[in-house]
Amino acid sequence: MDLMIKDSERRVAAVLLDQAGCHHAGGAVTMHLSQADLGEMVNLSRHPVGAILADLADRGWVACGYRTIGILDGDALRRLANGG
């Protein structure tokens, strides 16, 4: 279902929440996941995924490290994923 979301940013947010197991509830979570791996999951190359993650990090919603992506604000990501 998440892969049917046309907007790339919304699709990335939805897949991150799904992978973290906090699509409907939950707080901060760190996943061992590279940008390339996430790109494969959302059907985008690493570069657009990196740009989306950088934007989400600038908003304070995620944190990216070496082969890790942390969700800092699951509520904000859920709103984005749901189109709000």
N, CA, C and O atoms as a MOPAC input file, in Angstrom:
PM7 MOZYME 1SCF
protein

 N      0.81900 1    -1.19100 1     0.00000 1
 C      0.00000 1     0.00000 1     0.00000 1
 C      0.86200 1     1.25400 1     0.00000 1
 O      0.57100 1     2.18900 1    -0.74600 1
 N      1.93400 1     1.30600 1     0.82700 1
 C      2.79300 1     2.47600 1     0.90300 1
 C      3.44800 1     2.78300 1    -0.43600 1
 O      3.67000 1     3.94800 1    -0.76400 1
 N      3.76000 1     1.75000 1    -1.21200 1
 C      4.42000 1     1.96800 1    -2.49300 1
 C      3.49700 1     2.57000 1    -3.53800 1
 O      3.96100 1     2.99300 1    -4.59700 1
 N      2.21800 1     2.61600 1    -3.26700 1
 C      1.27000 1     3.21500 1    -4.19300 1
 C      1.15800 1     4.73400 1    -4.00300 1
 O      0.49600 1     5.40600 1    -4.79300 1
 N      1.79000 1     5.26900 1    -2.97600 1
 C      1.78200 1     6.71200 1    -2.73500 1
 C      2.63600 1     7.36600 1    -3.81600 1
 O      3.81600 1     7.04400 1    -3.95200 1
 N      2.05800 1     8.27100 1    -4.57500 1
 C      2.75900 1     8.88700 1    -5.70400 1
 C      3.82000 1     9.88800 1    -5.27400 1
 O      4.88500 1     9.95000 1    -5.88700 1
 N      3.55500 1    10.67000 1    -4.24000 1
 C      4.50100 1    11.66700 1    -3.77000 1
 C      5.69200 1    10.98600 1    -3.09100 1
 O      5.51700 1    10.24000 1    -2.12800 1
 N      6.89000 1    11.24300 1    -3.58900 1
 C      8.09200 1    10.55900 1    -3.08700 1
 C      8.34800 1    10.81600 1    -1.60800 1
 O      8.69100 1     9.89100 1    -0.87000 1
 N      8.18600 1    12.05900 1    -1.16700 1
 C      8.43600 1    12.38400 1     0.24000 1
 C      7.45100 1    11.65100 1     1.15100 1
 O      7.84500 1    11.09600 1     2.17700 1
 N      6.20000 1    11.65000 1     0.78200 1
 C      5.18400 1    10.92800 1     1.56400 1
 C      5.48600 1     9.43000 1     1.56600 1
 O      5.34500 1     8.77300 1     2.59800 1
 N      5.90300 1     8.88200 1     0.40800 1
 C      6.20800 1     7.44700 1     0.31400 1
 C      7.39000 1     7.08400 1     1.20400 1
 O      7.35800 1     6.05600 1     1.88000 1
 N      8.43500 1     7.91500 1     1.21400 1
 C      9.59100 1     7.67000 1     2.08600 1
 C      9.16000 1     7.68100 1     3.54800 1
 O      9.55600 1     6.80300 1     4.31500 1
 N      8.35800 1     8.65800 1     3.93800 1
 C      7.88700 1     8.74100 1     5.32700 1
 C      7.09000 1     7.50100 1     5.70300 1
 O      7.28100 1     6.94300 1     6.78300 1
 N      6.20000 1     7.06700 1     4.82100 1
 C      5.36600 1     5.90100 1     5.11800 1
 C      6.20100 1     4.63900 1     5.25500 1
 O      5.96100 1     3.83500 1     6.15500 1
 N      7.17400 1     4.45600 1     4.38000 1
 C      8.00900 1     3.25100 1     4.44200 1
 C      8.91200 1     3.28600 1     5.67100 1
 O      9.12700 1     2.25400 1     6.30600 1
 N      9.43800 1     4.45000 1     6.01100 1
 C     10.24000 1     4.54900 1     7.24100 1
 C      9.41900 1     4.14100 1     8.45800 1
 O      9.88600 1     3.37500 1     9.30000 1
 N      8.21500 1     4.64800 1     8.54600 1
 C      7.35200 1     4.29500 1     9.67500 1
 C      7.04500 1     2.80300 1     9.69000 1
 O      7.04600 1     2.17400 1    10.74900 1
 N      6.78500 1     2.24500 1     8.52900 1
 C      6.49700 1     0.81600 1     8.43300 1
 C      7.70400 1    -0.01100 1     8.86700 1
 O      7.56000 1    -0.96100 1     9.63700 1
 N      8.88400 1     0.34000 1     8.38300 1
 C     10.09700 1    -0.40000 1     8.72700 1
 C     10.43300 1    -0.29300 1    10.21100 1
 O     10.99600 1    -1.21800 1    10.79600 1
 N     10.08500 1     0.83700 1    10.81200 1
 C     10.35200 1     1.04200 1    12.23500 1
 C      9.28900 1     0.40400 1    13.11500 1
 O      9.44800 1     0.31900 1    14.33300 1
 N      8.20000 1    -0.04500 1    12.48800 1
 C      7.12800 1    -0.65600 1    13.26400 1
 C      6.32200 1     0.35800 1    14.05600 1
 O      5.69100 1     0.01200 1    15.05500 1
 N      6.34200 1     1.60800 1    13.61400 1
 C      5.59900 1     2.63400 1    14.35800 1
 C      4.69800 1     3.42500 1    13.42200 1
 O      4.59200 1     4.64700 1    13.53200 1
 N      4.05100 1     2.72200 1    12.50600 1
 C      3.18100 1     3.38400 1    11.54200 1
 C      1.97800 1     4.02200 1    12.23400 1
 O      1.47300 1     5.04500 1    11.77000 1
 N      1.51800 1     3.44000 1    13.32500 1
 C      0.33800 1     3.97500 1    13.99400 1
 C      0.63400 1     4.52700 1    15.38400 1
 O     -0.16400 1     5.29900 1    15.91800 1
 N      1.75400 1     4.15300 1    15.97700 1
 C      2.10400 1     4.64600 1    17.30900 1
 C      3.58700 1     4.40500 1    17.54200 1
 O      4.19800 1     3.56600 1    16.88000 1
 N      4.14600 1     5.11900 1    18.45400 1
 C      5.53800 1     4.89400 1    18.81500 1
 C      6.33700 1     6.17700 1    18.79600 1
 O      5.93200 1     7.17200 1    18.19700 1
 N      7.47700 1     6.14100 1    19.46000 1
 C      8.32100 1     7.31800 1    19.56400 1
 C      9.58000 1     7.16700 1    18.74600 1
 O      9.54900 1     6.67900 1    17.61600 1
 N     10.69600 1     7.59400 1    19.32700 1
 C     11.97400 1     7.57200 1    18.63100 1
 C     12.46200 1     6.14200 1    18.41800 1
 O     12.42800 1     5.31400 1    19.32900 1
 N     12.91700 1     5.87100 1    17.19700 1
 C     13.41000 1     4.54800 1    16.81800 1
 C     14.60100 1     4.75000 1    15.89900 1
 O     14.57300 1     5.62100 1    15.03000 1
 N     15.65600 1     3.94500 1    16.08200 1
 C     16.78600 1     3.95900 1    15.16100 1
 C     16.84900 1     2.62000 1    14.44900 1
 O     16.79200 1     1.56100 1    15.07300 1
 N     16.96800 1     2.68900 1    13.12400 1
 C     17.01100 1     1.47300 1    12.30900 1
 C     18.36500 1     1.36800 1    11.62800 1
 O     18.95200 1     2.37900 1    11.24200 1
 N     18.85500 1     0.15700 1    11.48300 1
 C     20.06100 1    -0.09800 1    10.70200 1
 C     19.62400 1    -0.25000 1     9.25800 1
 O     19.24300 1    -1.33300 1     8.81300 1
 N     19.68900 1     0.86200 1     8.53400 1
 C     19.15800 1     0.92900 1     7.18400 1
 C     19.93600 1     1.99500 1     6.42100 1
 O     20.03700 1     3.13600 1     6.87100 1
 N     20.48600 1     1.62200 1     5.26500 1
 C     21.21000 1     2.61200 1     4.46900 1
 C     20.24600 1     3.36100 1     3.56300 1
 O     19.11500 1     2.92700 1     3.34300 1
 N     20.70700 1     4.49300 1     3.04000 1
 C     19.89500 1     5.24700 1     2.10600 1
 C     19.65000 1     4.45200 1     0.83100 1
 O     18.57600 1     4.54100 1     0.23700 1
 N     20.64400 1     3.67400 1     0.41100 1
 C     20.47300 1     2.83600 1    -0.78400 1
 C     19.41100 1     1.76800 1    -0.54300 1
 O     18.58900 1     1.49700 1    -1.41800 1
 N     19.43000 1     1.15800 1     0.64900 1
 C     18.41000 1     0.14900 1     0.98600 1
 C     17.02000 1     0.77400 1     0.98700 1
 O     16.07400 1     0.20400 1     0.44400 1
 N     16.90400 1     1.94500 1     1.59800 1
 C     15.62200 1     2.63500 1     1.62600 1
 C     15.18000 1     2.98800 1     0.21100 1
 O     14.00200 1     2.87000 1    -0.12700 1
 N     16.12600 1     3.42000 1    -0.61000 1
 C     15.81200 1     3.74000 1    -1.99500 1
 C     15.21000 1     2.55900 1    -2.73600 1
 O     14.25000 1     2.71800 1    -3.49100 1
 N     15.76400 1     1.38400 1    -2.52500 1
 C     15.20600 1     0.18100 1    -3.15500 1
 C     13.78900 1    -0.07900 1    -2.66600 1
 O     12.92700 1    -0.49900 1    -3.43900 1
 N     13.55300 1     0.16800 1    -1.40200 1
 C     12.22600 1    -0.07600 1    -0.83200 1
 C     11.16800 1     0.87400 1    -1.38000 1
 O     10.00300 1     0.50100 1    -1.51900 1
 N     11.57700 1     2.10300 1    -1.69100 1
 C     10.60800 1     3.10900 1    -2.14100 1
 C     10.67800 1     3.36500 1    -3.64700 1
 O     10.00400 1     4.25300 1    -4.16900 1
 N     11.51000 1     2.57000 1    -4.34200 1
 C     11.64500 1     2.66000 1    -5.79200 1
 C     12.20100 1     4.01900 1    -6.24000 1
 O     11.70700 1     4.62500 1    -7.19100 1
 N     13.23800 1     4.48000 1    -5.53300 1
 C     13.96500 1     5.69500 1    -5.88700 1
 C     15.45200 1     5.40100 1    -5.77800 1
 O     15.85300 1     4.47200 1    -5.07600 1
 N     16.27100 1     6.18700 1    -6.46900 1
 C     17.71200 1     6.02700 1    -6.30400 1
 C     18.14800 1     6.65800 1    -4.98700 1
 O     17.37700 1     7.36100 1    -4.33400 1
 N     19.38200 1     6.39700 1    -4.61200 1
 C     19.90100 1     6.88000 1    -3.34000 1
 C     19.91900 1     8.40800 1    -3.26500 1
 O     19.69500 1     8.97600 1    -2.19600 1
 N     20.18000 1     9.07000 1    -4.37700 1
 C     20.31100 1    10.53500 1    -4.35800 1
 C     19.00100 1    11.24800 1    -4.00500 1
 O     19.01100 1    12.11700 1    -3.13400 1
 N     17.87700 1    10.91500 1    -4.64700 1
 C     16.62500 1    11.56100 1    -4.21700 1
 C     16.25000 1    11.20300 1    -2.77700 1
 O     15.72200 1    12.04000 1    -2.04400 1
 N     16.51900 1     9.97300 1    -2.37900 1
 C     16.22700 1     9.56200 1    -1.00200 1
 C     17.07800 1    10.37600 1    -0.03800 1
 O     16.59500 1    10.81200 1     1.00700 1
 N     18.34600 1    10.58200 1    -0.39100 1
 C     19.22800 1    11.38400 1     0.45800 1
 C     18.72900 1    12.80600 1     0.60300 1
 O     18.78500 1    13.37900 1     1.69100 1
 N     18.23700 1    13.38500 1    -0.49300 1
 C     17.70600 1    14.74900 1    -0.44200 1
 C     16.45500 1    14.81700 1     0.43500 1
 O     16.28600 1    15.75500 1     1.21300 1
 N     15.58900 1    13.82500 1     0.30500 1
 C     14.37100 1    13.78300 1     1.13000 1
 C     14.73500 1    13.62700 1     2.59600 1
 O     14.18300 1    14.31700 1     3.45300 1
 N     15.66700 1    12.71900 1     2.89000 1
 C     16.08600 1    12.51500 1     4.28300 1
 C     16.74700 1    13.76900 1     4.84800 1
 O     16.54700 1    14.09800 1     6.01700 1
 N     17.53400 1    14.47400 1     4.02900 1
 C     18.16600 1    15.71200 1     4.49500 1
 C     17.10200 1    16.75000 1     4.85400 1
 O     17.22700 1    17.45500 1     5.85500 1
 N     16.06000 1    16.83700 1     4.03600 1
 C     14.96900 1    17.76800 1     4.32600 1
 C     14.24600 1    17.37300 1     5.61100 1
 O     13.93800 1    18.22700 1     6.44300 1
 N     13.97800 1    16.08100 1     5.77000 1
 C     13.30700 1    15.60700 1     6.98500 1
 C     14.19000 1    15.83300 1     8.21300 1
 O     13.68500 1    16.13800 1     9.29300 1
 N     15.50800 1    15.68400 1     8.05000 1
 C     16.44100 1    15.93300 1     9.15500 1
 C     16.46600 1    17.41700 1     9.51000 1
 O     16.53600 1    17.77200 1    10.68600 1
 N     16.41000 1    18.29600 1     8.49000 1
 C     16.37700 1    19.73700 1     8.74700 1
 C     15.14200 1    20.12100 1     9.55300 1
 O     15.17900 1    21.06700 1    10.34000 1
 N     14.05700 1    19.39200 1     9.35800 1
 C     12.82200 1    19.65100 1    10.11500 1
 C     12.88200 1    19.05300 1    11.52200 1
 O     12.02200 1    19.33500 1    12.35600 1
 N     13.90800 1    18.22100 1    11.78600 1
 C     14.05800 1    17.59500 1    13.10000 1
 C     13.25000 1    16.32100 1    13.25700 1
 O     13.02800 1    15.86300 1    14.37700 1
 N     12.80700 1    15.74300 1    12.14900 1
 C     11.95200 1    14.55400 1    12.20300 1
 C     12.73700 1    13.25700 1    12.14800 1
 O     12.29100 1    12.24200 1    12.68300 1
 N     13.91000 1    13.27300 1    11.50400 1
 C     14.76200 1    12.09000 1    11.41400 1
 C     16.20200 1    12.49500 1    11.66800 1
 O     16.55200 1    13.67300 1    11.60200 1
 N     17.02900 1    11.50700 1    11.95800 1
 C     18.46900 1    11.70700 1    12.09000 1
 C     19.14700 1    10.60800 1    11.28800 1
 O     18.77800 1     9.43800 1    11.39600 1
 N     20.12600 1    10.97500 1    10.49400 1
 C     20.80900 1     9.99800 1     9.64600 1
 C     22.25700 1     9.85300 1    10.09100 1
 O     22.93400 1    10.83200 1    10.40300 1
 N     22.70800 1     8.62000 1    10.11300 1
 C     24.09000 1     8.30700 1    10.42600 1
 C     24.59200 1     7.27900 1     9.43700 1
 O     23.93800 1     7.00300 1     8.43100 1
 N     25.75000 1     6.71200 1     9.72100 1
 C     26.31300 1     5.69900 1     8.83400 1
 C     25.44100 1     4.44600 1     8.87500 1
 O     25.40900 1     3.73300 1     9.87800 1
 N     24.74000 1     4.18800 1     7.78400 1
 C     23.85500 1     3.03400 1     7.63300 1
 C     22.77000 1     2.97000 1     8.71200 1
 O     22.27000 1     1.89400 1     9.04100 1
 N     22.41500 1     4.13600 1     9.25300 1
 C     21.31600 1     4.19900 1    10.22200 1
 C     20.40900 1     5.38100 1     9.89100 1
 O     20.85200 1     6.41400 1     9.39200 1
 N     19.14400 1     5.19500 1    10.18200 1
 C     18.15700 1     6.26300 1    10.06900 1
 C     17.33200 1     6.22000 1    11.34200 1
 O     16.75200 1     5.18900 1    11.68400 1
 N     17.28300 1     7.32800 1    12.02900 1
 C     16.51500 1     7.40600 1    13.26200 1
 C     15.27000 1     8.25000 1    13.07100 1
 O     15.31900 1     9.32000 1    12.46400 1
 N     14.17300 1     7.76900 1    13.58500 1
 C     12.93400 1     8.54100 1    13.58300 1
 C     12.85900 1     9.28500 1    14.90200 1
 O     12.81700 1     8.67100 1    15.96800 1
 N     12.84400 1    10.60600 1    14.83200 1
 C     12.80000 1    11.43600 1    16.02700 1
 C     11.39500 1    11.94900 1    16.32400 1
 O     11.03000 1    12.14100 1    17.48400 1
 N     10.61600 1    12.16600 1    15.28100 1
 C      9.25900 1    12.67900 1    15.44600 1
 C      8.30400 1    11.85500 1    14.58500 1
 O      7.97200 1    12.23000 1    13.46100 1
 N      7.87600 1    10.73100 1    15.13700 1
 C      6.97900 1     9.83600 1    14.42200 1
 C      5.64300 1    10.46800 1    14.09700 1
 O      5.05400 1    10.17400 1    13.05700 1
 N      5.15400 1    11.33800 1    14.97900 1
 C      3.87400 1    11.99100 1    14.72800 1
 C      3.94300 1    12.87100 1    13.47600 1
 O      3.02400 1    12.85900 1    12.65800 1
 N      5.02500 1    13.62700 1    13.32900 1
 C      5.17700 1    14.48000 1    12.15300 1
 C      5.29700 1    13.63600 1    10.88800 1
 O      4.72300 1    13.98400 1     9.85600 1
 N      6.03400 1    12.53600 1    10.95900 1
 C      6.15700 1    11.64800 1     9.79000 1
 C      4.81500 1    11.02500 1     9.43500 1
 O      4.49800 1    10.86800 1     8.25600 1
 N      4.02200 1    10.66700 1    10.44300 1
 C      2.69000 1    10.10200 1    10.17600 1
 C      1.80100 1    11.12500 1     9.48800 1
 O      1.07100 1    10.79000 1     8.55500 1
 N      1.85800 1    12.36400 1     9.94400 1
 C      1.05900 1    13.41200 1     9.28100 1
 C      1.48800 1    13.57400 1     7.82600 1
 O      0.64300 1    13.69000 1     6.93800 1
 N      2.79400 1    13.58100 1     7.57900 1
 C      3.29900 1    13.69900 1     6.22400 1
 C      2.86300 1    12.50500 1     5.37600 1
 O      2.37100 1    12.67200 1     4.26100 1
 N      3.04800 1    11.31200 1     5.91100 1
 C      2.69600 1    10.08700 1     5.17000 1
 C      1.21100 1    10.03500 1     4.82400 1
 O      0.82300 1     9.50000 1     3.78600 1
 N      0.39700 1    10.59000 1     5.69600 1
 C     -1.05400 1    10.58800 1     5.48000 1
 C     -1.53900 1    11.78200 1     4.66700 1
 O     -2.74000 1    11.95900 1     4.46500 1
 N     -0.58900 1    12.60800 1     4.19900 1
 C     -0.95700 1    13.73200 1     3.34300 1
 C     -1.35600 1    14.98600 1     4.07200 1
 O     -1.91400 1    15.90700 1     3.47600 1
 N     -1.07300 1    15.03000 1     5.37400 1
 C     -1.49600 1    16.19400 1     6.15400 1
 C     -0.44700 1    17.15500 1     6.51000 1
 O     -0.72600 1    18.15900 1     7.16500 1

